[in-house]
Every structure is written in C-alpha cells, then in structure tokens.
Amino acid sequence: MTFEGDAAYTFTVAGHPATIEGEFIRSSFSQSNSDVFGGYAMGQVSLFDAPKAGDLDLFLRYDFVSLGQDAILKRAHQSAIRTGLNYNLPFTGKLASLHIEYAHNGVSGPAAIVAQNNPSDEVRIGLRVSLQRYTRH
C-alpha cells in the first residue's frame, strides 16, 4: 500500500518566478514486513526565461528517506542536500535542458540494513531530452 502527496506554491522574488514544493511518500510491503517513507522539500528561482537565451533555474533541495523492517529494531535513514541549476536550452521549446547538480549525502542505520554509513558527495551533469515541456512556473 502506498500513500503519496505533494504541494507546490509559485510566487515572485524581485520580479522572478520562484517555487517552493514538497513531496511525501509512504509505502508498506507486506511480504517483506518492511516500510519506507520519505520525500523532499525544494526551493527554486528562475533567473531568466527568454526564447533566444533559454531559461535558467537555480534550486536547493533536501531529500530524506527512512526504511524499517519488523525484524530489526532500528530504522535506516538517508538524507541529501542538493543544489544546482537547470538550463533549458534555447530554441528547444523547453524540451531539452542541461542539468548540473551537487549533493551531499548522509546515511545511518543498523548494519543489517546499511552496509556503510560514510557521508558522500556527488556531482551530476546531464543533458535531458523529453517529450514533455519543462514547466515549473
């Protein structure tokens, strides 16, 4: 069984569109007697949006996940702080974007669930192409 909810609010900051959004999900798995819940909270602001220049959004996001199993007393927890930018390329109708992201991850929990609990950093750089137009605000 899964429950999911999300919300977003868009407003302007110094004349630029900004969005605060969040999502929560909770799932139970009866065959493994386990459950997971988590979600994220994110703030994003658009620096510019022009057909010939594309558009550039900056974001800051906090992710969290908690996993538990009936046979294990303690839960495992994972979290990440992410920041970066999404640049929708000009002349693509917001169907192609360059996404650059840095994240600092942390994980903790019992050894039966978590193999290693050292914090880690990651950098993602990707070119995204979609059949659905990127619209946030």
C-alpha positions in Angstrom: 0.0 0.0 0.0 1.4 3.4 -0.9 0.3 6.9 0.0 1.8 10.0 -1.8 1.2 13.7 -1.5 2.7 16.8 -3.0 2.2 20.5 -3.0 3.8 23.5 -4.8 3.4 27.2 -4.4 4.7 29.7 -7.0 5.3 33.4 -6.4 7.7 36.1 -7.5 11.0 37.2 -5.9 12.4 40.5 -7.2 10.3 40.0 -10.4 11.5 36.4 -11.0 9.2 33.4 -10.7 10.0 31.2 -7.7 8.6 27.9 -6.5 8.5 26.1 -3.1 7.5 22.5 -3.4 7.5 19.3 -1.5 6.5 15.7 -1.7 5.9 12.9 0.8 5.5 9.2 0.1 4.9 6.2 2.4 4.8 2.6 1.4 4.3 -0.7 3.2 5.4 -4.0 1.8 3.6 -6.9 3.4 5.7 -9.8 2.1 8.9 -8.4 3.5 7.4 -6.8 6.6 9.0 -3.5 5.8 8.0 0.1 5.2 9.6 3.2 3.7 8.7 6.8 3.9 10.4 9.9 2.6 10.2 12.9 0.4 11.7 16.2 -0.4 11.4 20.0 0.1 12.7 22.3 -2.6 13.0 25.9 -3.4 13.7 27.1 -6.9 14.0 30.5 -8.6 14.2 31.4 -12.3 16.9 33.9 -13.2 15.8 34.4 -16.8 13.4 33.0 -19.3 13.8 34.2 -22.9 13.2 32.3 -26.2 16.6 33.2 -27.7 18.6 32.7 -24.5 16.7 29.7 -22.9 15.9 29.8 -19.3 17.9 29.2 -16.1 16.6 28.0 -12.8 18.6 27.6 -9.6 17.4 25.2 -6.9 18.1 24.0 -3.4 16.6 20.7 -2.2 16.5 18.5 0.9 15.7 14.8 0.4 15.0 12.2 3.1 14.2 8.5 3.3 13.6 6.2 6.2 13.4 2.4 5.9 12.3 0.0 8.5 11.8 -3.7 8.8 9.7 -5.5 11.5 12.6 -7.9 12.4 15.1 -5.0 13.0 14.6 -2.6 15.9 16.2 0.5 14.4 15.4 2.2 11.1 17.8 3.2 8.4 17.9 6.9 7.4 19.2 8.6 4.3 19.3 12.3 3.5 20.8 14.6 0.9 21.2 18.3 0.4 21.2 19.1 -3.3 21.8 22.4 -5.1 22.3 23.2 -8.8 20.8 24.6 -11.9 18.6 23.6 -14.7 19.2 25.4 -18.0 16.5 24.9 -20.6 18.3 25.2 -23.9 17.3 28.0 -26.3 15.3 27.0 -29.5 14.2 23.7 -28.0 10.8 24.7 -26.6 11.9 23.6 -23.1 12.2 20.0 -24.4 16.0 19.8 -23.8 17.9 21.0 -20.8 21.3 20.9 -19.2 21.1 19.8 -15.5 24.0 20.3 -13.1 23.7 19.2 -9.5 25.8 18.8 -6.4 24.6 16.7 -3.5 26.0 15.9 0.0 24.5 12.5 1.2 24.3 11.1 4.6 23.2 7.6 5.7 22.8 5.9 9.1 21.2 2.8 10.5 21.7 -0.7 11.6 24.3 -2.9 9.8 21.6 -5.3 8.8 20.2 -2.6 6.5 23.1 -0.2 5.9 26.3 -1.6 4.5 28.4 1.6 5.1 27.4 4.9 6.7 30.1 7.2 5.4 28.7 10.5 4.1 29.4 11.0 0.4 29.3 13.8 -2.2 28.1 13.5 -5.8 28.1 15.7 -8.9 25.6 15.1 -11.7 25.8 16.7 -15.1 23.3 15.6 -17.6 21.6 16.6 -20.9 17.9 15.8 -20.6 15.6 15.5 -23.6 11.9 15.0 -23.0 8.7 14.7 -25.0 7.0 16.8 -22.2 7.7 20.5 -22.0 9.6 21.6 -18.8 7.2 24.0 -17.0 7.6 24.9 -13.3 6.1 28.3 -13.0 
